[in-house]
Amino acid sequence: MADPIIDPARDRPLSFHWRSVDDDWIKRLDLPQPRSTDYGRARAAILTEAVIAARYEGGRSVSYSRRREFYAG
Protein backbone atom coordinates (compact mmCIF):
# COMPACT_ATOMS: atom_id res chain seq x y z
CA MET A 1 0.00 0.00 0.00
CA ALA A 2 1.31 3.47 -0.88
CA ASP A 3 2.22 5.85 1.92
CA PRO A 4 -0.34 8.72 1.72
CA ILE A 5 2.17 11.22 3.11
CA ILE A 6 4.70 10.47 0.35
CA ASP A 7 2.44 9.47 -2.55
CA PRO A 8 1.38 12.72 -4.32
CA ALA A 9 -1.50 10.92 -6.04
CA ARG A 10 -3.28 10.53 -2.69
CA ASP A 11 -4.86 13.09 -0.39
CA ARG A 12 -2.68 14.44 2.39
CA PRO A 13 -3.89 13.04 5.72
CA LEU A 14 -4.97 15.65 8.24
CA SER A 15 -2.34 15.45 10.97
CA PHE A 16 -2.77 18.53 13.19
CA HIS A 17 1.04 18.80 13.22
CA TRP A 18 1.06 22.28 11.72
CA ARG A 19 0.21 25.56 13.36
CA SER A 20 0.27 29.06 11.92
CA VAL A 21 2.59 31.52 13.63
CA ASP A 22 0.28 34.39 12.77
CA ASP A 23 -3.50 33.93 12.40
CA ASP A 24 -4.15 37.32 10.78
CA TRP A 25 -4.59 35.64 7.38
CA ILE A 26 -7.38 33.52 8.86
CA LYS A 27 -9.15 36.61 10.18
CA ARG A 28 -9.12 38.07 6.64
CA LEU A 29 -11.15 35.07 5.45
CA ASP A 30 -14.13 36.65 7.22
CA LEU A 31 -15.26 33.37 8.80
CA PRO A 32 -17.70 33.32 11.70
CA GLN A 33 -16.21 33.57 15.17
CA PRO A 34 -15.22 30.14 16.49
CA ARG A 35 -17.54 28.69 19.14
CA SER A 36 -14.62 28.05 21.46
CA THR A 37 -10.85 28.39 21.71
CA ASP A 38 -10.42 24.69 20.91
CA TYR A 39 -12.65 25.01 17.84
CA GLY A 40 -10.62 28.02 16.69
CA ARG A 41 -7.34 26.13 17.10
CA ALA A 42 -8.69 23.12 15.21
CA ARG A 43 -9.98 25.31 12.38
CA ALA A 44 -6.64 27.13 12.16
CA ALA A 45 -4.76 23.81 12.02
CA ILE A 46 -7.02 22.49 9.25
CA LEU A 47 -6.69 25.68 7.21
CA THR A 48 -2.92 25.76 7.68
CA GLU A 49 -2.61 22.16 6.53
CA ALA A 50 -4.78 22.90 3.48
CA VAL A 51 -2.57 25.85 2.53
CA ILE A 52 0.57 23.72 2.87
CA ALA A 53 -0.91 20.98 0.71
CA ALA A 54 -2.16 23.38 -1.95
CA ARG A 55 0.91 25.58 -2.12
CA TYR A 56 3.79 23.21 -1.54
CA GLU A 57 2.45 19.85 -2.63
CA GLY A 58 1.02 20.58 -6.04
CA GLY A 59 -2.54 21.28 -4.97
CA ARG A 60 -3.11 18.08 -3.01
CA SER A 61 -6.29 17.82 -1.01
CA VAL A 62 -6.41 17.22 2.73
CA SER A 63 -8.64 14.48 4.07
CA TYR A 64 -9.52 12.69 7.28
CA SER A 65 -11.47 9.58 8.12
CA ARG A 66 -14.87 10.06 9.74
CA ARG A 67 -14.95 6.42 10.86
CA ARG A 68 -14.08 6.01 14.54
CA GLU A 69 -12.72 2.55 13.80
CA PHE A 70 -10.00 4.13 11.66
CA TYR A 71 -8.47 5.73 14.76
CA ALA A 72 -9.10 2.84 17.17
CA GLY A 73 -6.15 0.91 18.50
TIRO-2110 file (N, C-alpha, C; in Angstrom, 1 decimal):
// TIRO-2110
0.8, -1.2, 0.0, N, 1, A
0.0, 0.0, 0.0, CA, 1, A
0.9, 1.2, 0.0, C, 1, A
0.5, 2.2, -0.8, N, 2, A
1.3, 3.5, -0.9, CA, 2, A
1.2, 4.3, 0.4, C, 2, A
2.2, 5.0, 0.7, N, 3, A
2.2, 5.9, 1.9, CA, 3, A
1.5, 7.2, 1.5, C, 3, A
0.4, 7.5, 2.1, N, 4, A
-0.3, 8.7, 1.7, CA, 4, A
0.4, 10.0, 2.0, C, 4, A
1.4, 10.0, 2.9, N, 5, A
2.2, 11.2, 3.1, CA, 5, A
3.2, 11.4, 2.0, C, 5, A
3.7, 10.4, 1.4, N, 6, A
4.7, 10.5, 0.4, CA, 6, A
4.1, 10.4, -1.0, C, 6, A
3.0, 9.7, -1.2, N, 7, A
2.4, 9.5, -2.6, CA, 7, A
1.6, 10.7, -3.0, C, 7, A
2.1, 11.5, -3.9, N, 8, A
1.4, 12.7, -4.3, CA, 8, A
0.0, 12.5, -5.0, C, 8, A
-0.2, 11.2, -5.4, N, 9, A
-1.5, 10.9, -6.0, CA, 9, A
-2.6, 10.8, -5.0, C, 9, A
-2.3, 10.7, -3.7, N, 10, A
-3.3, 10.5, -2.7, CA, 10, A
-3.5, 11.8, -1.9, C, 10, A
-4.6, 11.9, -1.2, N, 11, A
-4.9, 13.1, -0.4, CA, 11, A
-3.8, 13.1, 0.7, C, 11, A
-3.6, 14.3, 1.2, N, 12, A
-2.7, 14.4, 2.4, CA, 12, A
-3.5, 14.2, 3.6, C, 12, A
-3.1, 13.3, 4.5, N, 13, A
-3.9, 13.0, 5.7, CA, 13, A
-3.8, 14.2, 6.7, C, 13, A
-4.9, 14.6, 7.3, N, 14, A
-5.0, 15.7, 8.2, CA, 14, A
-4.2, 15.2, 9.5, C, 14, A
-3.2, 15.9, 9.9, N, 15, A
-2.3, 15.4, 11.0, CA, 15, A
-2.4, 16.3, 12.2, C, 15, A
-2.8, 17.6, 12.1, N, 16, A
-2.8, 18.5, 13.2, CA, 16, A
-1.3, 18.8, 13.7, C, 16, A
-0.4, 18.5, 12.8, N, 17, A
1.0, 18.8, 13.2, CA, 17, A
1.5, 20.2, 12.9, C, 17, A
0.7, 20.9, 12.2, N, 18, A
1.1, 22.3, 11.7, CA, 18, A
0.2, 23.3, 12.4, C, 18, A
0.9, 24.4, 12.7, N, 19, A
0.2, 25.6, 13.4, CA, 19, A
0.8, 26.8, 12.8, C, 19, A
-0.1, 27.8, 12.5, N, 20, A
0.3, 29.1, 11.9, CA, 20, A
0.9, 29.9, 13.0, C, 20, A
2.0, 30.6, 12.7, N, 21, A
2.6, 31.5, 13.6, CA, 21, A
1.7, 32.8, 13.8, C, 21, A
1.1, 33.2, 12.7, N, 22, A
0.3, 34.4, 12.8, CA, 22, A
-1.1, 34.1, 12.1, C, 22, A
-2.2, 34.3, 12.9, N, 23, A
-3.5, 33.9, 12.4, CA, 23, A
-4.2, 35.1, 11.7, C, 23, A
-3.5, 36.2, 11.4, N, 24, A
-4.2, 37.3, 10.8, CA, 24, A
-4.7, 36.9, 9.4, C, 24, A
-4.1, 36.1, 8.7, N, 25, A
-4.6, 35.6, 7.4, CA, 25, A
-5.9, 34.9, 7.5, C, 25, A
-6.1, 34.2, 8.6, N, 26, A
-7.4, 33.5, 8.9, CA, 26, A
-8.5, 34.5, 9.1, C, 26, A
-8.2, 35.6, 9.9, N, 27, A
-9.1, 36.6, 10.2, CA, 27, A
-9.6, 37.3, 8.9, C, 27, A
-8.7, 37.4, 7.9, N, 28, A
-9.1, 38.1, 6.6, CA, 28, A
-10.1, 37.2, 5.8, C, 28, A
-10.2, 35.9, 6.2, N, 29, A
-11.2, 35.1, 5.4, CA, 29, A
-12.6, 35.4, 5.8, C, 29, A
-12.8, 36.2, 6.8, N, 30, A
-14.1, 36.6, 7.2, CA, 30, A
-15.0, 35.5, 7.6, C, 30, A
-14.5, 34.5, 8.3, N, 31, A
-15.3, 33.4, 8.8, CA, 31, A
-16.0, 33.8, 10.1, C, 31, A
-17.0, 33.0, 10.4, N, 32, A
-17.7, 33.3, 11.7, CA, 32, A
-16.7, 33.1, 12.9, C, 32, A
-17.0, 33.8, 14.0, N, 33, A
-16.2, 33.6, 15.2, CA, 33, A
-16.3, 32.1, 15.6, C, 33, A
-15.2, 31.5, 16.0, N, 34, A
-15.2, 30.1, 16.5, CA, 34, A
-16.0, 30.0, 17.8, C, 34, A
-16.7, 28.9, 18.0, N, 35, A
-17.5, 28.7, 19.1, CA, 35, A
-16.7, 28.6, 20.4, C, 35, A
-15.5, 28.2, 20.3, N, 36, A
-14.6, 28.0, 21.5, CA, 36, A
-13.2, 28.2, 21.0, C, 36, A
-12.3, 28.3, 22.0, N, 37, A
-10.9, 28.4, 21.7, CA, 37, A
-10.4, 27.1, 21.0, C, 37, A
-10.8, 26.0, 21.5, N, 38, A
-10.4, 24.7, 20.9, CA, 38, A
-10.9, 24.6, 19.5, C, 38, A
-12.1, 25.0, 19.2, N, 39, A
-12.6, 25.0, 17.8, CA, 39, A
-11.8, 25.9, 16.9, C, 39, A
-11.4, 27.1, 17.5, N, 40, A
-10.6, 28.0, 16.7, CA, 40, A
-9.2, 27.4, 16.4, C, 40, A
-8.6, 26.8, 17.3, N, 41, A
-7.3, 26.1, 17.1, CA, 41, A
-7.4, 25.0, 16.1, C, 41, A
-8.5, 24.2, 16.2, N, 42, A
-8.7, 23.1, 15.2, CA, 42, A
-8.9, 23.7, 13.8, C, 42, A
-9.7, 24.7, 13.7, N, 43, A
-10.0, 25.3, 12.4, CA, 43, A
-8.7, 25.9, 11.8, C, 43, A
-7.9, 26.6, 12.6, N, 44, A
-6.6, 27.1, 12.2, CA, 44, A
-5.7, 26.0, 11.7, C, 44, A
-5.6, 24.9, 12.4, N, 45, A
-4.8, 23.8, 12.0, CA, 45, A
-5.2, 23.2, 10.7, C, 45, A
-6.5, 23.0, 10.5, N, 46, A
-7.0, 22.5, 9.2, CA, 46, A
-6.7, 23.4, 8.1, C, 46, A
-7.0, 24.7, 8.3, N, 47, A
-6.7, 25.7, 7.2, CA, 47, A
-5.2, 25.8, 6.9, C, 47, A
-4.4, 25.7, 7.9, N, 48, A
-2.9, 25.8, 7.7, CA, 48, A
-2.5, 24.5, 6.9, C, 48, A
-3.0, 23.4, 7.2, N, 49, A
-2.6, 22.2, 6.5, CA, 49, A
-3.1, 22.2, 5.1, C, 49, A
-4.3, 22.8, 4.8, N, 50, A
-4.8, 22.9, 3.5, CA, 50, A
-3.9, 23.8, 2.6, C, 50, A
-3.5, 24.9, 3.2, N, 51, A
-2.6, 25.9, 2.5, CA, 51, A
-1.2, 25.2, 2.2, C, 51, A
-0.7, 24.4, 3.1, N, 52, A
0.6, 23.7, 2.9, CA, 52, A
0.4, 22.7, 1.7, C, 52, A
-0.7, 22.0, 1.8, N, 53, A
-0.9, 21.0, 0.7, CA, 53, A
-1.1, 21.6, -0.7, C, 53, A
-1.9, 22.7, -0.7, N, 54, A
-2.2, 23.4, -1.9, CA, 54, A
-0.9, 24.1, -2.5, C, 54, A
-0.2, 24.8, -1.6, N, 55, A
0.9, 25.6, -2.1, CA, 55, A
2.2, 24.8, -2.4, C, 55, A
2.5, 23.9, -1.5, N, 56, A
3.8, 23.2, -1.5, CA, 56, A
3.7, 21.8, -2.0, C, 56, A
2.6, 21.2, -2.2, N, 57, A
2.4, 19.8, -2.6, CA, 57, A
1.6, 19.7, -3.9, C, 57, A
1.7, 20.7, -4.7, N, 58, A
1.0, 20.6, -6.0, CA, 58, A
-0.5, 20.6, -6.0, C, 58, A
-1.1, 21.2, -5.0, N, 59, A
-2.5, 21.3, -5.0, CA, 59, A
-3.2, 20.1, -4.4, C, 59, A
-2.5, 19.3, -3.6, N, 60, A
-3.1, 18.1, -3.0, CA, 60, A
-4.2, 18.5, -2.1, C, 60, A
-5.2, 17.6, -2.0, N, 61, A
-6.3, 17.8, -1.0, CA, 61, A
-5.9, 17.3, 0.4, C, 61, A
-6.6, 17.7, 1.4, N, 62, A
-6.4, 17.2, 2.7, CA, 62, A
-7.7, 16.4, 3.1, C, 62, A
-7.5, 15.3, 3.7, N, 63, A
-8.6, 14.5, 4.1, CA, 63, A
-8.4, 13.9, 5.5, C, 63, A
-9.6, 13.4, 6.0, N, 64, A
-9.5, 12.7, 7.3, CA, 64, A
-10.6, 11.6, 7.3, C, 64, A
-10.5, 10.6, 8.0, N, 65, A
-11.5, 9.6, 8.1, CA, 65, A
-12.5, 10.0, 9.2, C, 65, A
-13.8, 9.8, 8.8, N, 66, A
-14.9, 10.1, 9.7, CA, 66, A
-15.3, 8.8, 10.5, C, 66, A
-14.7, 7.7, 10.2, N, 67, A
-15.0, 6.4, 10.9, CA, 67, A
-14.1, 6.3, 12.1, C, 67, A
-14.8, 6.2, 13.3, N, 68, A
-14.1, 6.0, 14.5, CA, 68, A
-13.1, 4.8, 14.5, C, 68, A
-13.5, 3.8, 13.8, N, 69, A
-12.7, 2.6, 13.8, CA, 69, A
-11.3, 2.8, 13.2, C, 69, A
-11.3, 3.8, 12.3, N, 70, A
-10.0, 4.1, 11.7, CA, 70, A
-9.0, 4.5, 12.7, C, 70, A
-9.4, 5.2, 13.7, N, 71, A
-8.5, 5.7, 14.8, CA, 71, A
-8.4, 4.8, 16.0, C, 71, A
-9.1, 3.8, 16.0, N, 72, A
-9.1, 2.8, 17.2, CA, 72, A
-7.8, 2.1, 17.2, C, 72, A
-7.3, 1.8, 18.4, N, 73, A
-6.1, 0.9, 18.5, CA, 73, A
-4.9, 1.7, 18.4, C, 73, A
END
